[in-house]
Amino acid sequence: MTTALPVAHGGLRPSAKVLPGHARQHNRALVLQTLLRTDGLSRADLARETGLTRATISDLVAELLAERLVRELGQREDARPGKPATLVDIDRAGHQMVGLDMSDHAVLRAAVLDLNGVILTRVEVPLDGRTGEEALDRATELARRAVAATTAPVLGVGVGSPGVVDLDGTVQTAPNLGWTRVPLQTHLERVLGVPVIVSNDANAAALAEHGFGDAIGDLMLIRIGHGVGSGLIVGGALLHGRRFAAGEIGQVMVGTDGGLDVEYDRSKTVEAWLSVSSLEARLRDGEPRDEVLRRAGQRLGVALAPVVGALNLGEVVLSGPPQLLDGPLAEAALETIRRRTMPDSSGDLLLRMTTLGEDIVLLGAAVLVLSGRLGVS
């Protein structure tokens, strides 16, 4: 795993002094993040690794032991004279997390995960075309069943939802679910009695790729399914945007063959070209497979080129059905980006499929919990 990712806004210009409580929270997160990358360290090791004093480490470890967030492993066989050091590690079985993936139009998925992100149990409920209150009822039922399936204290519930989601976990708009200003996070916390963190599903997927996948740095993750969305991680931070819609490229029009004066047309948007249903419909109509996929990839490249150029991204990751995305579509997207940007900007750009498969949003939901509750990733 990598260093912790901020999932809320973080300004470059400090606006207030650091309070003692904030410093303590930072030091707790630093200790946990350091342990997360190891198989156990002594208190002296932790002091050296973090730069904190031994007294501070001793105090923090005692606190974390009491909360069952870390555990003692026993004494290390030490060649040095004196009493062998006692190793401590994160208590990876002491708590569990629940992740919800609401991105599929047909079924809602959930999983119980340990603190390493290993999926222990899966739960599903069919959506069956439900929208509005009925869709919320299905999501609530899923969350209840998943929490009931845990076998350890629940650290938190992470949710990847389609649509525009603000930092309070309110789904501002999710057309596919018929939702407008649904306070999903508040609702689930009231029902479940545990902390809940809700984010856009593509943002959750980007966090998963950064935390559990093969990410090499800044990235843009494109999630292609019922719709098309993306998550952006730049400088180690997830971008939200002024109205929480950073990465919402699905409704960007890219079918501009009619010239500069063409009117906005939803039938020529990225989603119209790239959604799974659109791709499958064209293939069913008998159009040559490679031609359909290459044309769609070209349109995706047209939409991505300005973003890659402006942010100087090193990596674009695709998430969705590999039988559609991997191959001609991805190749055409990369070729188009390179043709439309300066070589210095995109010459070494890597465009690839995610390595996390269909579980990417569930894993991203776990990262939301780890980051939001413990400050680690």
C-alpha positions as CSV (number, residue, x, y, z in Angstrom):
1,M,0.0,0.0,0.0
2,T,1.0,3.6,-0.4
3,T,0.9,6.7,1.7
4,A,-2.4,8.0,2.9
5,L,-4.6,9.9,0.4
6,P,-6.6,12.9,1.4
7,V,-10.2,12.3,0.4
8,A,-11.5,15.7,1.5
9,H,-10.4,19.1,0.4
10,G,-6.9,20.2,1.4
11,G,-5.7,23.7,0.8
12,L,-2.2,24.6,-0.2
13,R,-2.3,27.7,2.0
14,P,-2.6,27.1,5.7
15,S,-5.6,29.0,7.2
16,A,-5.3,28.1,10.9
17,K,-2.7,26.9,13.4
18,V,-2.2,23.2,14.0
19,L,-4.0,22.3,17.2
20,P,-2.6,19.7,19.7
21,G,-5.5,17.4,18.9
22,H,-4.7,17.6,15.2
23,A,-1.1,16.8,15.8
24,R,-2.0,13.8,17.8
25,Q,-4.3,12.5,15.1
26,H,-1.5,13.0,12.6
27,N,1.0,11.1,14.8
28,R,-1.5,8.2,15.3
29,A,-2.0,8.0,11.5
30,L,1.8,8.1,11.0
31,V,2.3,5.2,13.4
32,L,-0.5,3.1,11.8
33,Q,0.8,3.9,8.2
34,T,4.3,2.8,9.2
35,L,3.0,-0.4,10.7
36,L,0.8,-1.1,7.7
37,R,3.8,-1.5,5.4
38,T,5.6,-4.0,7.8
39,D,5.2,-7.3,9.6
40,G,5.8,-5.8,13.0
41,L,8.2,-3.2,14.6
42,S,9.4,-2.5,18.1
43,R,8.6,0.7,19.8
44,A,12.2,1.8,19.2
45,D,11.9,0.9,15.5
46,L,8.7,3.0,15.3
47,A,10.5,6.0,16.9
48,R,13.3,5.8,14.4
49,E,11.0,5.3,11.4
50,T,8.6,8.1,12.3
51,G,10.9,10.6,13.9
52,L,8.7,10.7,17.0
53,T,10.1,10.5,20.5
54,R,10.0,7.2,22.3
55,A,7.7,8.7,24.9
56,T,5.2,9.7,22.3
57,I,5.4,6.3,20.6
58,S,4.9,4.5,23.9
59,D,1.9,6.7,24.7
60,L,0.4,6.2,21.2
61,V,1.0,2.4,21.1
62,A,-0.7,2.1,24.5
63,E,-3.7,4.0,23.2
64,L,-3.9,1.9,20.0
65,L,-3.6,-1.3,22.0
66,A,-6.5,-0.3,24.1
67,E,-8.6,0.3,21.0
68,R,-7.6,-3.0,19.5
69,L,-6.1,-1.3,16.5
70,V,-2.6,-2.8,17.2
71,R,-1.4,-5.9,19.0
72,E,1.8,-7.2,20.5
73,L,3.4,-10.1,18.5
74,G,5.8,-11.2,21.2
75,Q,9.6,-10.7,21.6
76,R,11.9,-10.5,18.7
77,E,14.9,-12.8,18.6
78,D,17.6,-10.2,19.0
79,A,21.4,-10.7,18.6
80,R,22.0,-7.5,20.6
81,P,22.6,-7.8,24.4
82,G,19.8,-6.9,26.8
83,K,16.1,-7.6,26.9
84,P,14.6,-8.5,23.5
85,A,12.3,-5.9,22.0
86,T,8.5,-6.6,21.8
87,L,7.1,-6.3,18.3
88,V,3.8,-4.6,17.6
89,D,1.7,-4.7,14.5
90,I,-1.7,-3.5,13.3
91,D,-4.4,-5.9,14.6
92,R,-5.4,-6.9,11.1
93,A,-8.2,-9.2,12.4
94,G,-9.3,-6.9,15.2
95,H,-11.7,-4.9,13.0
96,Q,-13.5,-5.5,9.7
97,M,-14.8,-3.1,7.0
98,V,-17.8,-3.2,4.8
99,G,-17.7,-2.0,1.2
100,L,-20.7,-1.3,-1.0
101,D,-20.5,-1.1,-4.8
102,M,-23.6,0.6,-6.2
103,S,-22.3,1.2,-9.7
104,D,-24.0,-1.7,-11.6
105,H,-27.5,-1.0,-13.0
106,A,-28.6,-4.6,-12.4
107,V,-27.2,-5.6,-9.0
108,L,-25.9,-3.9,-5.8
109,R,-22.8,-5.6,-4.3
110,A,-21.2,-5.6,-0.9
111,A,-18.3,-7.3,0.9
112,V,-16.9,-7.7,4.3
113,L,-13.1,-7.0,4.2
114,D,-10.2,-7.3,6.7
115,L,-7.8,-4.4,7.2
116,N,-5.5,-5.8,4.5
117,G,-8.3,-5.4,2.0
118,V,-8.9,-9.2,1.7
119,I,-12.6,-9.9,0.9
120,L,-14.0,-12.3,3.5
121,T,-17.7,-12.4,2.6
122,R,-19.8,-11.2,-0.3
123,V,-23.5,-10.1,-0.3
124,E,-25.6,-9.1,-3.3
125,V,-29.2,-7.8,-3.9
126,P,-30.8,-7.3,-7.3
127,L,-31.7,-3.7,-8.2
128,D,-34.4,-4.9,-10.7
129,G,-34.7,-1.5,-12.3
130,R,-35.7,0.2,-9.1
131,T,-35.1,3.9,-8.7
132,G,-35.8,6.6,-6.1
133,E,-37.0,5.5,-2.6
134,E,-37.1,1.8,-3.8
135,A,-33.4,1.9,-4.8
136,L,-32.6,3.5,-1.5
137,D,-34.4,0.7,0.3
138,R,-32.4,-1.9,-1.6
139,A,-29.1,-0.2,-0.8
140,T,-30.2,0.0,2.9
141,E,-31.1,-3.7,2.9
142,L,-27.7,-4.6,1.4
143,A,-25.8,-2.5,3.9
144,R,-27.7,-4.2,6.8
145,R,-27.0,-7.7,5.5
146,A,-23.3,-6.9,5.0
147,V,-22.9,-5.5,8.5
148,A,-24.7,-8.5,9.9
149,A,-22.2,-10.7,8.2
150,T,-19.2,-9.2,10.0
151,T,-17.4,-11.3,12.7
152,A,-15.4,-8.4,14.3
153,P,-16.1,-4.8,15.3
154,V,-16.9,-2.7,12.2
155,L,-14.3,0.0,11.6
156,G,-16.6,1.6,9.0
157,V,-18.7,1.3,5.9
158,G,-17.5,2.6,2.6
159,V,-19.8,3.2,-0.3
160,G,-19.1,3.8,-4.0
161,S,-22.2,5.4,-5.5
162,P,-22.8,6.6,-9.1
163,G,-23.4,10.3,-9.7
164,V,-22.1,13.5,-8.1
165,V,-21.4,13.0,-4.4
166,D,-20.4,15.9,-2.1
167,L,-18.0,15.7,0.8
168,D,-20.8,15.1,3.3
169,G,-21.8,11.9,1.5
170,T,-24.9,13.4,-0.1
171,V,-25.6,12.1,-3.6
172,Q,-26.4,15.4,-5.3
173,T,-27.6,13.7,-8.5
174,A,-27.5,10.1,-9.7
175,P,-29.8,9.9,-12.8
176,N,-29.6,6.2,-13.2
177,L,-30.9,5.7,-9.6
178,G,-33.4,8.6,-9.9
179,W,-31.7,10.3,-6.9
180,T,-31.4,14.1,-6.3
181,R,-29.9,15.3,-3.0
182,V,-30.1,12.0,-1.2
183,P,-28.2,12.2,2.1
184,L,-27.0,8.6,1.8
185,Q,-24.2,8.8,4.3
186,T,-26.4,10.3,7.0
187,H,-29.1,7.9,6.3
188,L,-26.9,4.8,6.5
189,E,-25.1,6.0,9.6
190,R,-28.5,6.4,11.3
191,V,-29.7,2.9,10.2
192,L,-26.5,1.0,10.8
193,G,-25.1,2.8,13.9
194,V,-21.5,2.7,12.5
195,P,-19.4,5.3,10.6
196,V,-20.2,5.5,6.9
197,I,-18.2,7.3,4.1
198,V,-19.8,7.7,0.7
199,S,-18.0,8.7,-2.5
200,N,-18.5,8.6,-6.2
201,D,-17.8,5.1,-7.5
202,A,-15.1,6.2,-10.0
203,N,-13.4,8.1,-7.3
204,A,-13.5,5.0,-5.1
205,A,-12.0,3.0,-8.0
206,A,-9.2,5.5,-8.4
207,L,-8.4,5.2,-4.7
208,A,-8.3,1.4,-5.0
209,E,-6.0,1.5,-7.9
210,H,-3.7,3.9,-6.0
211,G,-3.9,1.9,-2.8
212,F,-4.1,-1.7,-3.9
213,G,-3.3,-1.7,-7.6
214,D,-0.3,-1.0,-9.8
215,A,-0.4,2.8,-9.8
216,I,2.9,4.5,-10.3
217,G,1.9,8.0,-9.4
218,D,-0.6,10.6,-10.6
219,L,-3.4,8.8,-12.6
220,M,-6.8,9.2,-14.2
221,L,-9.0,6.1,-13.8
222,I,-11.8,5.8,-16.4
223,R,-14.7,3.6,-15.3
224,I,-16.8,2.3,-18.1
225,G,-20.1,0.5,-17.5
226,H,-23.7,1.7,-17.5
227,G,-22.2,5.1,-17.8
228,V,-18.7,6.6,-18.0
229,G,-17.0,8.4,-15.2
230,S,-13.5,9.0,-13.9
231,G,-11.4,9.7,-10.8
232,L,-8.3,11.8,-10.7
233,I,-5.4,11.5,-8.3
234,V,-2.9,14.4,-8.7
235,G,-0.1,15.0,-6.2
236,G,-1.3,12.2,-4.0
237,A,-4.7,13.8,-3.5
238,L,-8.1,12.8,-4.9
239,L,-9.6,15.8,-6.9
240,H,-13.2,16.7,-6.2
241,G,-13.8,19.9,-8.1
242,R,-15.7,23.0,-7.1
243,R,-19.1,21.2,-7.4
244,F,-17.7,17.7,-6.6
245,A,-17.9,16.7,-10.3
246,A,-14.2,16.4,-11.2
247,G,-13.8,13.6,-13.6
248,E,-17.4,13.6,-14.9
249,I,-16.5,13.2,-18.5
250,G,-19.4,11.1,-19.6
251,Q,-21.5,14.0,-20.8
252,V,-18.7,15.8,-22.6
253,M,-19.5,16.0,-26.3
254,V,-16.8,14.6,-28.5
255,G,-18.8,14.0,-31.8
256,T,-17.8,17.4,-33.3
257,D,-17.4,16.4,-36.9
258,G,-20.0,19.0,-37.9
259,G,-17.6,21.9,-37.2
260,L,-17.0,24.5,-34.4
261,D,-20.6,25.7,-34.4
262,V,-22.3,22.4,-33.7
263,E,-24.9,22.4,-30.9
264,Y,-24.5,20.3,-27.8
265,D,-26.0,16.8,-28.5
266,R,-26.2,14.1,-25.9
267,S,-26.1,11.5,-28.7
268,K,-22.5,12.6,-29.3
269,T,-21.1,12.5,-25.8
270,V,-18.4,10.2,-24.4
271,E,-21.1,8.1,-22.7
272,A,-23.0,7.7,-26.0
273,W,-19.8,6.3,-27.6
274,L,-18.3,4.4,-24.7
275,S,-21.0,3.0,-22.4
276,V,-21.2,-0.8,-22.4
277,S,-24.7,-0.8,-23.6
278,S,-23.8,1.5,-26.5
279,L,-20.8,-0.6,-27.5
280,E,-22.8,-3.8,-27.3
281,A,-25.7,-2.4,-29.4
282,R,-23.3,-1.4,-32.2
283,L,-21.7,-4.9,-32.1
284,R,-25.2,-6.5,-32.3
285,D,-26.0,-4.4,-35.3
286,G,-23.3,-6.3,-37.2
287,E,-20.7,-3.6,-37.5
288,P,-17.1,-4.9,-37.7
289,R,-15.9,-5.4,-34.1
290,D,-12.5,-3.9,-34.3
291,E,-13.9,-0.9,-36.2
292,V,-16.5,-0.2,-33.5
293,L,-14.0,-0.5,-30.7
294,R,-11.4,1.7,-32.5
295,R,-13.9,4.4,-33.2
296,A,-15.0,4.4,-29.6
297,G,-11.3,4.5,-28.5
298,Q,-10.6,7.5,-30.7
299,R,-13.5,9.4,-29.1
300,L,-12.2,8.6,-25.7
301,G,-8.8,9.8,-26.7
302,V,-10.3,13.1,-28.0
303,A,-11.9,13.6,-24.5
304,L,-8.8,12.6,-22.6
305,A,-6.1,14.5,-24.6
306,P,-6.8,18.0,-23.0
307,V,-6.8,16.4,-19.5
308,V,-3.6,14.5,-20.0
309,G,-2.0,17.6,-21.5
310,A,-3.2,20.0,-18.9
311,L,-2.3,17.8,-15.9
312,N,0.8,16.1,-17.5
313,L,-0.5,12.8,-16.3
314,G,1.7,9.7,-16.5
315,E,-1.0,7.1,-16.4
316,V,-4.6,6.4,-17.5
317,V,-6.2,3.3,-16.2
318,L,-9.4,1.7,-17.7
319,S,-11.9,-0.2,-15.6
320,G,-14.7,-2.1,-17.2
321,P,-15.3,-5.2,-19.3
322,P,-11.8,-6.2,-20.6
323,Q,-13.3,-8.0,-23.6
324,L,-14.5,-4.5,-24.8
325,L,-11.8,-2.2,-23.5
326,D,-8.6,-4.1,-23.8
327,G,-7.1,-4.2,-27.3
328,P,-8.3,-2.0,-30.2
329,L,-10.2,0.5,-28.0
330,A,-7.3,1.1,-25.6
331,E,-4.8,1.2,-28.4
332,A,-6.9,3.7,-30.4
333,A,-7.3,5.9,-27.3
334,L,-3.6,6.0,-26.6
335,E,-2.8,6.8,-30.3
336,T,-5.3,9.6,-30.3
337,I,-4.0,11.1,-27.1
338,R,-0.5,11.1,-28.4
339,R,-1.5,12.7,-31.7
340,R,-3.3,15.5,-30.0
341,T,-0.8,16.4,-27.3
342,M,2.9,17.5,-27.3
343,P,5.4,14.6,-27.2
344,D,6.9,16.0,-24.0
345,S,3.5,15.8,-22.4
346,S,2.4,12.3,-23.4
347,G,5.3,10.5,-25.0
348,D,5.7,8.1,-22.1
349,L,2.0,8.0,-21.1
350,L,0.9,4.6,-19.9
351,L,-2.7,3.6,-20.7
352,R,-3.7,0.2,-19.3
353,M,-6.4,-1.9,-17.8
354,T,-6.8,-2.1,-14.0
355,T,-5.4,-5.2,-12.3
356,L,-8.2,-5.2,-9.7
357,G,-11.0,-6.5,-11.9
358,E,-14.7,-6.3,-10.9
359,D,-13.8,-5.7,-7.2
360,I,-12.2,-2.3,-7.8
361,V,-15.1,-0.3,-6.3
362,L,-15.4,-2.6,-3.3
363,L,-11.7,-2.2,-2.6
364,G,-12.0,1.5,-3.1
365,A,-14.7,1.6,-0.5
366,A,-12.3,-0.1,1.9
367,V,-9.7,2.6,1.1
368,L,-12.3,5.2,2.0
369,V,-12.7,3.6,5.4
370,L,-9.0,3.2,6.0
371,S,-8.3,6.8,5.0
372,G,-11.3,8.3,6.7
373,R,-11.1,6.4,9.9
374,L,-7.4,5.8,10.4
375,G,-5.7,8.2,8.0
376,V,-3.9,5.4,6.2
377,S,-4.0,3.8,2.7
